[in-house]
């Protein structure tokens, strides 16, 4: 393949000659001899089977093919320098700040284990974990405030310019305090929720449409007593101290269920699910430290399936 024959010295000589418009000047900048630069350009033109420069008394100028190749050669060298800088910064702990946006459900269920494994694998960057709703995190990703987001798949219009890699699908669960009147009933009918206060995600949250569709599909178009919240702190406290039923992503309450602080109701309906994955900007090179963390996130997520 052609790309396997092209070396870094070919690209560096090509880019410098294009910038200097002179083989002699390029050789001075690169600390090479003029024949060495000329040889590298001749080899590159032979590999590509086309002339990249026009030589005249006025200097050296790029051909149309040379102009086209310059864009890609420059991008390649830029990406390589960024990778080298990232690794160099990453080996010094605290030298690079890696900013990751995560949903509350991800922060509780996945990230602590992924971060621990990443550090054991050599992650030296300072990690900054930002927790918030999906739309907020995606907007910060677009602005460049975040390197990646671990969250939900948004609507197509909101995903323009972004890449989503599916990790797992998360359940929506119904949880209550252990002494709740519905505990012990098998199965619990969705219409029985009308007897209690129900904590729901806010109307514009990612999982709310799935919850609404689930309720409507089972003959519960409206609940008489609803509190809308995306606060895990409020939801957890309210559910533990009242007879409210909390409908929430499992990741938020996974530890509460494990410890017995909250109990999952065996609801009659099929469980609603939502895709969780890695979201990055499509046009920005992935920092090496971010890729290391992404690898551990993938491994931990695979254990959740």
N, C-alpha and C positions, 0 to 999 in steps of 0.2 A: 504494500500500500504506500501511496505517496507520502502520507504524513509520517510514516515510520522512518523515512529517509531524511526528513527535515530536522535539523539540529538547532539548538539554541543559538549557536554561533551564526548560523544562516540568518535567523530572525534578527539578532542584534545588529549584525552588519547591514542587513537590508534596511532596517529602520533608521540607523544612523546615517547611511548614505542618502536616504530619502530626506532626512531632516537637514543635512549639511549641503546637499546637492553637490557633493564633491567626495571622491574616493580618498583623496589625500586628507581632507579635513576630518572625514569619518575615521580614518586610520589614527589620526592624532588623538581624537577623543577616546577611541577604544584601546589606545596604547598597543596598536598592532602595526605591522608594516603595510604599505599600500598594496603590495602584491598579495598579501594574505587576505585583505578585504576583497580585492578583485576576484580572487579564487573562490571565496565564499559566495559571492554574488553569481559567479559563473556556474557554480554547482547548483545553486538554488534555481537559476533560470533553466538549467538542464533538467532538473527534477520536475519542474512545472511545465516544461516544454513550451516556454514562451518568454519573450523579452519583458523584463520588468522596468528597465531604464532605457532612455534615449540619451545618447552621448553626443555632445556638440561642443563647439568652441565656447559657447555661453555657459556651459556647465552640464550637469546631469539632471534629467527630469524623468519623472515617472510616466510610464505608458498607461493607457487605460486599464490594462490588466494589473499593472503595478499599483495604481490607485485603489483598485478593488482589494488587492491582497493586503495593502497597508492597513486597511480598517481591521481586518481579522488578525493580522500579525500584532498590531498594537494592542488589541483587546486581549490576546493571549499573553503577552508580556505583562500587561497590567494585572491580569488575574493571577499570574505567577508571583508577581511582587507582593500582591495582597496576601497570598497564601503564605509566603515566606515571612512577611511581617507578623501575620497572625500567630504562626507557630513560634516565632522568636519572642513575641510578647507573652504567649501562653506558657512557655517554659518557666517564666518568672512569675510566681504566684502573685496575683493582683495586678499584673501588667496589662491585662485586657479585661474589659467589662463586657460580659455576655448578658444581654437583656432578653428575658423570656416572659411572654405573657401567657397566663394559664387561667382557665376557669376555676371557680371554687371547687367543683367536683374533681377536677384534675389535680388541684393543689393538695387535696386531702388523700386521694386514692393512689395516684401514680407518681407524682413528682418527687416526694421524699425518697423513694426507693431508687428512682432514676438518677437523681442527683448524687446519692451516696455511691452508686455503682460508677458514675462518671468520674467522681473524685478518686475512687480506687483505681480507675483506668488511667489516671494521669491528668485529669482536667485541672489546669492551673489558673484559669481565668477567674476573675471575681464574678460570681453569679448574682444577677439582679432579677428577682422573681416578682413580676407584677400581676396581681390578681384583680379580675374585674369581669364584667359581662362581655359577651362575644363581640358585639359591635364596637365597643370601646377599644378592645384589644386589636381588632383588625384595623381600625383607624390609626392607632399608634404604630402598627406595623407599616402601613402605607407611608406615614410620615418619616419613617426611619428610626423611630424611638425604640423599636424592638427588633431583635434579630430573627425571632420566630415566635409563633403562637401555637399552643396546644389547646385546641378548642373545638367548637362545633363547625360543621359544614354550613356556611351561610347560603342565602339565596344567590342564584347565578349573577344577578346584577352587582351584588356586594363582593363577588369573588373575582371581578375583572382585575387582571394584573397580578393575581395571586395564584399560588399552587397549593393544592390540598392533597395530603397523603393520608389515606384512611388507616387508622390503627385498630379501632374496635368500636363496637356499638354498645352504648350504655343503656341500661334499663332505667325506666321511670318506676319508682316504687312508692308504695303507700305505707307509711310508718306511723306508729302511735306509741304511747307509753305502755309499759308492760301490764299495768292495771286497767287498761282501756276496756270498756264494755264489749267491743267487737273481738277482742282477743279470745281465741278458742272457737269462734264460729268458722266453719269450713264448708264451702268457700264463702267469702263475704261478697254480697251483691253490691254493685255500684250504687244502686238506689238507696241502700242503707246509709250512705254518706250524707244524705240530706238531713239526717237527725243530728249532725254534728257540725261544728265549725271546721272548714276545710282550708288549709294553707295551700295556695297555688303560686306557681311562678307568675311574675307580672305579665301583662298582656303582650308586650313586645319582646319577651324572652324567646330564645331559640326553641325550647321544648314546649312552650305553652300551646302552640297549634296542635302538637301531637297529643297532649293531654285533653284538649277540647274535643278533638276528633274521637278519642277513645270514649269519653263520657257520652257524647252524642250518639255514637254507634251502639251504645248499650242503654239507650232510653233515658239519659240524664242530661237534657239540654241546658239546664241551669241549676245551680246550687243556691239555696236561700241564704247561707251564711258563709261568706268567703273573705279571707284575708289574703291579699296579694303581696308577696315579698320575694326578694332574691337574697336576703340576708341569712346565711347559715346560722349565725349567732342567735338571731331572733327566732328563727324557725325551730331550732333545736330546743331553746329554752321554753318556748310556748308549747311545743308538743310534749315536753317532759312534765309540764306543770298543769296541763289541762286535758280535756277529752278531744282535742282537735286531731284531725287526720291530716298529716303532712304528705303532700304529693311532691316528690323531689327526685332528682337524679340520684342513682344509687351511690355514686362516688362521694357525694356530700355526707352521707350518713352511713357509709360502709363500716367505719370504726364503731359507731353507736350501735349498729346491729350486732357486730361481733362481740362487743362487751355486754350486750343486753340492756343498754340504756334505753334503746328504742327497739320496738318489735315490728317486723314486717308483716303486714296483713296478707293473707292468702286470697287476693281479689280474684273474682270469677273470670275477669276479662284477660285476654292476651296482653302481655306487657308491651307498652310502647317503648320504642328504642330510638336512640339518636346517634348518628355517626360522630365519633371523636377522632381527630387526627392532627397532623402537623401542617401548619400553614406558613408559607414563606413568600417573599416577593419573587416574582418570576424573573425579573431583570437584574437581580443583585447577586453577586457571587456569595456562596455560603461560607461564612468563616469556619476555619478548621475546628475551633473549639465548639462551635454550634453543631457541626457534624458529629463530633465525639459525643456530645450530649444527646443528639438525635438518635444515635445508635443505641444508647442505653435506654432511651425512652421506648424505642421499638421493642427491645428485649423485654422490658417490664410489661409493656402493653400486651405482648404475646402471651404472657402468663395470666393476663386477666380474661382472655377469651375463653 
